[in-house]
Amino acid sequence: MRFIYFSFSLLLTAVLFSASCKFNPDVQGEGFAAIQGVWEEEPGKYRDSLLQYTRHQFKFTCDSFYATLETTAKANYYDDSCFNNGHWKEYAKGNYAVSNDTLYFNGTFTKSNFKQKLSGCYRIGQYIPVFLIKHTSAEKIELLNLQQNISVVLRLKEKINCNPQPL
C-alpha cells in the first residue's frame, strides 16, 4: 500500500510541475505603445541648486530600453581620475514594464556602446529605477523618480514603431 501511495504522490508531483511550466515567447514583447521612441529630459527647474543632477535620455524599442544618464556634480564622490570636473555620462540597457501608473526598469549599466560593463568609473551592476507616470501625451511624458523624489519631464525627439524581433 505504501508503494502505491508513494507512486501516486510522485506522479501527481510530476504532473503539477509539468503543468506549471511554460516556455517564454520566441520574440520580444511589444512594450507600452505610448512611450515608443527617443525621449530627452528637459532641464529641471532646480538643477542648479542640487549637489548632483542627472539628465536622462531614453530610447524605448518594444519592451527594451537604452538609457544615457548625463550627470553634473558639485561634490566629488569618486576617484579624481573619474570625477572629470563634475561631468560624466553613464549608460544602461534592459527591459521595462508599465503597470498601472508605474514605469519599472530592469537593466544593467553598460559601456557607451551598450555592451556589458564589469568595472570602471561610476556605477556598475543593476539599473532598476522606478518612476511614477504623472502624465503622458504624444510629445511629452512627466515622470516622478520614486527613489529620489525628483520630477523628470521628457520630450519626444523621434517616434519609433515597435517591430518585435526574434530572441
Contacts in CASP RR format, 6 or more apart in sequence:
PFRMAT RR
TARGET T0000
AUTHOR 0000-0000-0000
METHOD contacts of the structure
MODEL  1
MRFIYFSFSLLLTAVLFSASCKFNPDVQGEGFAAIQGVWEEEPGKYRDSL
LQYTRHQFKFTCDSFYATLETTAKANYYDDSCFNNGHWKEYAKGNYAVSN
DTLYFNGTFTKSNFKQKLSGCYRIGQYIPVFLIKHTSAEKIELLNLQQNI
SVVLRLKEKINCNPQPL
24 167 0 8 1.000
25 167 0 8 1.000
26 166 0 8 1.000
26 167 0 8 1.000
27 164 0 8 1.000
27 165 0 8 1.000
27 166 0 8 1.000
27 167 0 8 1.000
28 62 0 8 1.000
28 63 0 8 1.000
28 64 0 8 1.000
28 164 0 8 1.000
28 165 0 8 1.000
28 167 0 8 1.000
29 62 0 8 1.000
29 63 0 8 1.000
29 162 0 8 1.000
29 164 0 8 1.000
30 62 0 8 1.000
30 63 0 8 1.000
30 162 0 8 1.000
30 164 0 8 1.000
31 60 0 8 1.000
31 62 0 8 1.000
31 63 0 8 1.000
31 96 0 8 1.000
31 97 0 8 1.000
31 98 0 8 1.000
31 162 0 8 1.000
32 60 0 8 1.000
32 96 0 8 1.000
32 98 0 8 1.000
33 162 0 8 1.000
34 136 0 8 1.000
35 60 0 8 1.000
35 98 0 8 1.000
35 103 0 8 1.000
35 136 0 8 1.000
35 141 0 8 1.000
36 60 0 8 1.000
36 61 0 8 1.000
36 62 0 8 1.000
36 159 0 8 1.000
36 160 0 8 1.000
36 161 0 8 1.000
36 162 0 8 1.000
37 59 0 8 1.000
37 60 0 8 1.000
37 61 0 8 1.000
37 156 0 8 1.000
37 157 0 8 1.000
37 158 0 8 1.000
37 159 0 8 1.000
37 160 0 8 1.000
38 57 0 8 1.000
38 58 0 8 1.000
38 59 0 8 1.000
38 156 0 8 1.000
38 157 0 8 1.000
38 158 0 8 1.000
38 160 0 8 1.000
39 56 0 8 1.000
39 57 0 8 1.000
39 58 0 8 1.000
39 59 0 8 1.000
39 60 0 8 1.000
39 141 0 8 1.000
39 154 0 8 1.000
39 155 0 8 1.000
39 156 0 8 1.000
39 157 0 8 1.000
40 56 0 8 1.000
40 57 0 8 1.000
40 154 0 8 1.000
40 155 0 8 1.000
40 157 0 8 1.000
41 55 0 8 1.000
41 56 0 8 1.000
41 57 0 8 1.000
41 152 0 8 1.000
41 153 0 8 1.000
41 154 0 8 1.000
41 155 0 8 1.000
42 153 0 8 1.000
42 154 0 8 1.000
42 155 0 8 1.000
43 55 0 8 1.000
44 53 0 8 1.000
44 151 0 8 1.000
44 153 0 8 1.000
47 53 0 8 1.000
47 55 0 8 1.000
47 72 0 8 1.000
51 73 0 8 1.000
51 74 0 8 1.000
51 75 0 8 1.000
52 71 0 8 1.000
52 72 0 8 1.000
52 73 0 8 1.000
52 74 0 8 1.000
52 75 0 8 1.000
52 77 0 8 1.000
53 71 0 8 1.000
53 72 0 8 1.000
53 73 0 8 1.000
54 69 0 8 1.000
54 70 0 8 1.000
54 71 0 8 1.000
54 72 0 8 1.000
55 69 0 8 1.000
55 70 0 8 1.000
55 71 0 8 1.000
55 72 0 8 1.000
56 67 0 8 1.000
56 68 0 8 1.000
56 69 0 8 1.000
56 152 0 8 1.000
56 154 0 8 1.000
57 67 0 8 1.000
57 68 0 8 1.000
57 69 0 8 1.000
57 70 0 8 1.000
58 65 0 8 1.000
58 66 0 8 1.000
58 67 0 8 1.000
58 154 0 8 1.000
59 65 0 8 1.000
59 66 0 8 1.000
59 67 0 8 1.000
59 160 0 8 1.000
60 96 0 8 1.000
60 160 0 8 1.000
61 160 0 8 1.000
61 162 0 8 1.000
62 162 0 8 1.000
62 163 0 8 1.000
62 164 0 8 1.000
62 165 0 8 1.000
63 95 0 8 1.000
63 96 0 8 1.000
63 97 0 8 1.000
64 93 0 8 1.000
64 94 0 8 1.000
64 95 0 8 1.000
64 96 0 8 1.000
65 92 0 8 1.000
65 93 0 8 1.000
65 94 0 8 1.000
65 95 0 8 1.000
65 96 0 8 1.000
65 105 0 8 1.000
65 107 0 8 1.000
66 91 0 8 1.000
66 92 0 8 1.000
66 93 0 8 1.000
66 94 0 8 1.000
66 114 0 8 1.000
67 91 0 8 1.000
67 92 0 8 1.000
67 93 0 8 1.000
67 105 0 8 1.000
67 127 0 8 1.000
68 89 0 8 1.000
68 90 0 8 1.000
68 91 0 8 1.000
69 89 0 8 1.000
69 90 0 8 1.000
69 91 0 8 1.000
69 92 0 8 1.000
70 87 0 8 1.000
70 88 0 8 1.000
70 89 0 8 1.000
71 86 0 8 1.000
71 87 0 8 1.000
71 88 0 8 1.000
71 89 0 8 1.000
71 90 0 8 1.000
72 86 0 8 1.000
72 87 0 8 1.000
73 83 0 8 1.000
73 86 0 8 1.000
73 87 0 8 1.000
74 86 0 8 1.000
76 83 0 8 1.000
76 86 0 8 1.000
78 121 0 8 1.000
78 122 0 8 1.000
79 121 0 8 1.000
81 121 0 8 1.000
82 88 0 8 1.000
82 120 0 8 1.000
82 121 0 8 1.000
82 122 0 8 1.000
88 121 0 8 1.000
88 122 0 8 1.000
89 112 0 8 1.000
90 109 0 8 1.000
90 122 0 8 1.000
90 123 0 8 1.000
91 109 0 8 1.000
91 110 0 8 1.000
91 111 0 8 1.000
91 112 0 8 1.000
91 114 0 8 1.000
91 117 0 8 1.000
92 105 0 8 1.000
92 107 0 8 1.000
92 108 0 8 1.000
92 109 0 8 1.000
92 110 0 8 1.000
92 127 0 8 1.000
93 107 0 8 1.000
93 108 0 8 1.000
93 110 0 8 1.000
93 114 0 8 1.000
94 105 0 8 1.000
94 106 0 8 1.000
94 107 0 8 1.000
94 108 0 8 1.000
94 127 0 8 1.000
95 105 0 8 1.000
95 106 0 8 1.000
95 107 0 8 1.000
96 103 0 8 1.000
96 104 0 8 1.000
96 105 0 8 1.000
96 106 0 8 1.000
97 103 0 8 1.000
97 104 0 8 1.000
97 106 0 8 1.000
98 104 0 8 1.000
98 133 0 8 1.000
101 132 0 8 1.000
101 133 0 8 1.000
101 134 0 8 1.000
102 130 0 8 1.000
102 131 0 8 1.000
102 132 0 8 1.000
102 133 0 8 1.000
102 146 0 8 1.000
103 130 0 8 1.000
103 131 0 8 1.000
103 132 0 8 1.000
103 133 0 8 1.000
103 143 0 8 1.000
104 128 0 8 1.000
104 130 0 8 1.000
105 127 0 8 1.000
105 128 0 8 1.000
105 129 0 8 1.000
105 130 0 8 1.000
105 131 0 8 1.000
106 126 0 8 1.000
106 128 0 8 1.000
107 126 0 8 1.000
107 127 0 8 1.000
107 128 0 8 1.000
108 116 0 8 1.000
108 117 0 8 1.000
108 125 0 8 1.000
108 126 0 8 1.000
108 127 0 8 1.000
109 117 0 8 1.000
109 122 0 8 1.000
109 123 0 8 1.000
109 124 0 8 1.000
109 125 0 8 1.000
109 126 0 8 1.000
109 127 0 8 1.000
110 116 0 8 1.000
110 117 0 8 1.000
111 117 0 8 1.000
117 124 0 8 1.000
117 125 0 8 1.000
118 124 0 8 1.000
129 145 0 8 1.000
129 146 0 8 1.000
129 147 0 8 1.000
130 145 0 8 1.000
130 146 0 8 1.000
130 147 0 8 1.000
131 143 0 8 1.000
131 144 0 8 1.000
131 145 0 8 1.000
131 146 0 8 1.000
131 152 0 8 1.000
132 143 0 8 1.000
132 144 0 8 1.000
132 146 0 8 1.000
133 141 0 8 1.000
133 142 0 8 1.000
133 143 0 8 1.000
134 142 0 8 1.000
134 143 0 8 1.000
134 144 0 8 1.000
134 151 0 8 1.000
135 141 0 8 1.000
135 142 0 8 1.000
136 142 0 8 1.000
138 156 0 8 1.000
139 155 0 8 1.000
139 156 0 8 1.000
140 153 0 8 1.000
140 154 0 8 1.000
140 155 0 8 1.000
140 156 0 8 1.000
141 153 0 8 1.000
141 154 0 8 1.000
142 151 0 8 1.000
142 152 0 8 1.000
142 153 0 8 1.000
142 154 0 8 1.000
143 151 0 8 1.000
143 152 0 8 1.000
143 153 0 8 1.000
143 154 0 8 1.000
144 150 0 8 1.000
144 151 0 8 1.000
144 152 0 8 1.000
145 151 0 8 1.000
145 152 0 8 1.000
END
